[in-house]
Amino acid sequence: MSLQIKRRDGSIVEIHDGTVRLKAQIQVYGTAEVHDPKTDTPFQVKRVADGSLAEATPPFIY
């Protein structure tokens, strides 16, 4: 199973590993930290109104 995450710059990051953990973190905390597989830079992800995943904008609430 894979998840697609829309970044603020319009690109799409596809996550293949850890999707269950990612979904659980978002359900419990509202956001989750993801590392871009190409650049290894971390960013926050949240579920948006249409049910898809998108990069969260600061400030992040923990």
CNS distance restraints for C-alpha pairs under 8 A (distance, minus, plus):
assign (resid   1 and name CA) (resid  16 and name CA) 6.26 0.50 0.50
assign (resid   1 and name CA) (resid  19 and name CA) 7.31 0.50 0.50
assign (resid   2 and name CA) (resid  14 and name CA) 6.55 0.50 0.50
assign (resid   2 and name CA) (resid  15 and name CA) 5.39 0.50 0.50
assign (resid   2 and name CA) (resid  16 and name CA) 4.41 0.50 0.50
assign (resid   2 and name CA) (resid  17 and name CA) 7.36 0.50 0.50
assign (resid   2 and name CA) (resid  19 and name CA) 6.70 0.50 0.50
assign (resid   3 and name CA) (resid  14 and name CA) 5.59 0.50 0.50
assign (resid   3 and name CA) (resid  15 and name CA) 5.13 0.50 0.50
assign (resid   3 and name CA) (resid  16 and name CA) 6.64 0.50 0.50
assign (resid   3 and name CA) (resid  19 and name CA) 6.74 0.50 0.50
assign (resid   4 and name CA) (resid  12 and name CA) 6.33 0.50 0.50
assign (resid   4 and name CA) (resid  13 and name CA) 5.69 0.50 0.50
assign (resid   4 and name CA) (resid  14 and name CA) 4.48 0.50 0.50
assign (resid   4 and name CA) (resid  15 and name CA) 6.36 0.50 0.50
assign (resid   4 and name CA) (resid  53 and name CA) 6.97 0.50 0.50
assign (resid   5 and name CA) (resid  12 and name CA) 5.55 0.50 0.50
assign (resid   5 and name CA) (resid  13 and name CA) 5.12 0.50 0.50
assign (resid   5 and name CA) (resid  14 and name CA) 6.28 0.50 0.50
assign (resid   5 and name CA) (resid  15 and name CA) 7.74 0.50 0.50
assign (resid   5 and name CA) (resid  45 and name CA) 7.66 0.50 0.50
assign (resid   5 and name CA) (resid  52 and name CA) 7.53 0.50 0.50
assign (resid   5 and name CA) (resid  53 and name CA) 5.03 0.50 0.50
assign (resid   5 and name CA) (resid  54 and name CA) 5.16 0.50 0.50
assign (resid   5 and name CA) (resid  55 and name CA) 6.98 0.50 0.50
assign (resid   6 and name CA) (resid  10 and name CA) 6.33 0.50 0.50
assign (resid   6 and name CA) (resid  11 and name CA) 6.04 0.50 0.50
assign (resid   6 and name CA) (resid  12 and name CA) 4.67 0.50 0.50
assign (resid   6 and name CA) (resid  13 and name CA) 6.46 0.50 0.50
assign (resid   6 and name CA) (resid  53 and name CA) 6.50 0.50 0.50
assign (resid   6 and name CA) (resid  54 and name CA) 4.61 0.50 0.50
assign (resid   6 and name CA) (resid  55 and name CA) 6.18 0.50 0.50
assign (resid   7 and name CA) (resid  11 and name CA) 5.36 0.50 0.50
assign (resid   7 and name CA) (resid  12 and name CA) 5.98 0.50 0.50
assign (resid   7 and name CA) (resid  13 and name CA) 7.18 0.50 0.50
assign (resid   7 and name CA) (resid  54 and name CA) 6.04 0.50 0.50
assign (resid   7 and name CA) (resid  55 and name CA) 5.05 0.50 0.50
assign (resid   8 and name CA) (resid  54 and name CA) 7.70 0.50 0.50
assign (resid   8 and name CA) (resid  55 and name CA) 6.11 0.50 0.50
assign (resid  13 and name CA) (resid  36 and name CA) 6.93 0.50 0.50
assign (resid  13 and name CA) (resid  37 and name CA) 7.86 0.50 0.50
assign (resid  15 and name CA) (resid  19 and name CA) 6.96 0.50 0.50
assign (resid  18 and name CA) (resid  22 and name CA) 6.08 0.50 0.50
assign (resid  19 and name CA) (resid  23 and name CA) 6.11 0.50 0.50
assign (resid  20 and name CA) (resid  24 and name CA) 6.16 0.50 0.50
assign (resid  21 and name CA) (resid  25 and name CA) 6.12 0.50 0.50
assign (resid  22 and name CA) (resid  26 and name CA) 6.30 0.50 0.50
assign (resid  22 and name CA) (resid  32 and name CA) 6.31 0.50 0.50
assign (resid  23 and name CA) (resid  27 and name CA) 6.16 0.50 0.50
assign (resid  24 and name CA) (resid  28 and name CA) 6.15 0.50 0.50
assign (resid  25 and name CA) (resid  29 and name CA) 5.66 0.50 0.50
assign (resid  25 and name CA) (resid  30 and name CA) 7.06 0.50 0.50
assign (resid  25 and name CA) (resid  31 and name CA) 6.62 0.50 0.50
assign (resid  25 and name CA) (resid  32 and name CA) 5.61 0.50 0.50
assign (resid  26 and name CA) (resid  30 and name CA) 4.44 0.50 0.50
assign (resid  26 and name CA) (resid  31 and name CA) 4.61 0.50 0.50
assign (resid  26 and name CA) (resid  32 and name CA) 5.48 0.50 0.50
assign (resid  26 and name CA) (resid  45 and name CA) 7.78 0.50 0.50
assign (resid  26 and name CA) (resid  46 and name CA) 6.37 0.50 0.50
assign (resid  26 and name CA) (resid  47 and name CA) 7.22 0.50 0.50
assign (resid  27 and name CA) (resid  31 and name CA) 7.82 0.50 0.50
assign (resid  29 and name CA) (resid  62 and name CA) 6.91 0.50 0.50
assign (resid  30 and name CA) (resid  46 and name CA) 6.19 0.50 0.50
assign (resid  30 and name CA) (resid  47 and name CA) 7.57 0.50 0.50
assign (resid  31 and name CA) (resid  44 and name CA) 6.30 0.50 0.50
assign (resid  31 and name CA) (resid  45 and name CA) 5.36 0.50 0.50
assign (resid  31 and name CA) (resid  46 and name CA) 4.69 0.50 0.50
assign (resid  31 and name CA) (resid  47 and name CA) 7.67 0.50 0.50
assign (resid  31 and name CA) (resid  56 and name CA) 7.61 0.50 0.50
assign (resid  31 and name CA) (resid  62 and name CA) 7.94 0.50 0.50
assign (resid  32 and name CA) (resid  44 and name CA) 5.53 0.50 0.50
assign (resid  32 and name CA) (resid  45 and name CA) 5.26 0.50 0.50
assign (resid  32 and name CA) (resid  46 and name CA) 6.74 0.50 0.50
assign (resid  33 and name CA) (resid  42 and name CA) 6.48 0.50 0.50
assign (resid  33 and name CA) (resid  43 and name CA) 5.64 0.50 0.50
assign (resid  33 and name CA) (resid  44 and name CA) 4.54 0.50 0.50
assign (resid  33 and name CA) (resid  45 and name CA) 6.21 0.50 0.50
assign (resid  34 and name CA) (resid  42 and name CA) 5.46 0.50 0.50
assign (resid  34 and name CA) (resid  43 and name CA) 5.46 0.50 0.50
assign (resid  34 and name CA) (resid  44 and name CA) 6.14 0.50 0.50
assign (resid  34 and name CA) (resid  45 and name CA) 6.89 0.50 0.50
assign (resid  35 and name CA) (resid  39 and name CA) 7.97 0.50 0.50
assign (resid  35 and name CA) (resid  40 and name CA) 5.21 0.50 0.50
assign (resid  35 and name CA) (resid  41 and name CA) 5.30 0.50 0.50
assign (resid  35 and name CA) (resid  42 and name CA) 4.18 0.50 0.50
assign (resid  35 and name CA) (resid  43 and name CA) 6.30 0.50 0.50
assign (resid  36 and name CA) (resid  40 and name CA) 4.80 0.50 0.50
assign (resid  36 and name CA) (resid  41 and name CA) 5.39 0.50 0.50
assign (resid  36 and name CA) (resid  42 and name CA) 6.24 0.50 0.50
assign (resid  36 and name CA) (resid  43 and name CA) 7.54 0.50 0.50
assign (resid  37 and name CA) (resid  41 and name CA) 7.99 0.50 0.50
assign (resid  43 and name CA) (resid  55 and name CA) 6.87 0.50 0.50
assign (resid  43 and name CA) (resid  56 and name CA) 7.73 0.50 0.50
assign (resid  44 and name CA) (resid  55 and name CA) 5.71 0.50 0.50
assign (resid  44 and name CA) (resid  56 and name CA) 5.31 0.50 0.50
assign (resid  44 and name CA) (resid  57 and name CA) 7.75 0.50 0.50
assign (resid  44 and name CA) (resid  60 and name CA) 7.79 0.50 0.50
assign (resid  45 and name CA) (resid  53 and name CA) 6.53 0.50 0.50
assign (resid  45 and name CA) (resid  54 and name CA) 5.56 0.50 0.50
assign (resid  45 and name CA) (resid  55 and name CA) 4.47 0.50 0.50
assign (resid  45 and name CA) (resid  56 and name CA) 5.06 0.50 0.50
assign (resid  46 and name CA) (resid  53 and name CA) 5.70 0.50 0.50
assign (resid  46 and name CA) (resid  54 and name CA) 5.69 0.50 0.50
assign (resid  46 and name CA) (resid  55 and name CA) 6.32 0.50 0.50
assign (resid  46 and name CA) (resid  56 and name CA) 5.60 0.50 0.50
assign (resid  47 and name CA) (resid  51 and name CA) 5.86 0.50 0.50
assign (resid  47 and name CA) (resid  52 and name CA) 5.71 0.50 0.50
assign (resid  47 and name CA) (resid  53 and name CA) 4.58 0.50 0.50
assign (resid  47 and name CA) (resid  54 and name CA) 6.34 0.50 0.50
assign (resid  48 and name CA) (resid  52 and name CA) 5.74 0.50 0.50
assign (resid  48 and name CA) (resid  53 and name CA) 6.06 0.50 0.50
assign (resid  48 and name CA) (resid  54 and name CA) 6.60 0.50 0.50
assign (resid  56 and name CA) (resid  60 and name CA) 7.57 0.50 0.50
